[in-house]
Amino acid sequence: MHFGIGIKSGGLCRIILLTSFTLFMSTLLSAGLSHADEKKEADDTENKEIKELMKKLDKHYKAAQERMGYYVLSDSDWATLLKTGEVISRLTDRVLKEFVPPDDKEFLKFSQEMKKRADEIYKSANEKYLGAYEDIQYSFGRLRNSCKNCHNHLEIQIYTDLYPGQSSPE
Ligand code: HEC
């Protein structure tokens, strides 16, 4: 008899312990989950923002690309190159300020490279010295490399529709 009660109260004790443990765990779990949700939402917003930024950057990149390989530039061609340097430099400032993942040294390096080349393009297009256009073509090639290197590093394929299964050609 005495023995029996012992088992019963032990069982009850176990049930209470188990219940509070389960409650405790589910509280922890749901707190953890909603935290994960918030984080995912923040990541999504950030991803959307950098995509928007990249689209603008790409527009100016392409405008300059159309002017590579000409040997006589009109005033409006020079103006386009100047604008490309200026806008890409400014947008890269935003990348550097807002989007560099804290632990990604490569991302930082490619952003700094992009900034440097955009500034070079701006300077040459602004000063239009003898050989400025050749310098711009050189800097543009380096700029293109920074795009490619960062996308490859992140394993992003930009032109998947054009080149299915291949990494972006820019
Ligand atoms: C330091 C890293 C980095 C550099 C440098 C970089 N990009 Fe990007 N690019 C990204 C990231 C991050 C995304 C968004 C990836 C995703 O889809 O999740 C992106 C996406 C893009 C997209 C697709 C946007 C969309 O609508 O999804 C284009 C186009 C693009 N980049 C063009 C360029 C061009 C042109 C350059 C060079 C002038 C460049 N990028 C340089 C990181 C970079």
Residues whose N, C-alpha, C, O or C-beta is under 5 A from the ligand:
A	BS01	HEC	I50 K51 M54 K55 L57 D58 Y61 F107 F110 S111 M114 L143 S146 C147 C150 I156 I158
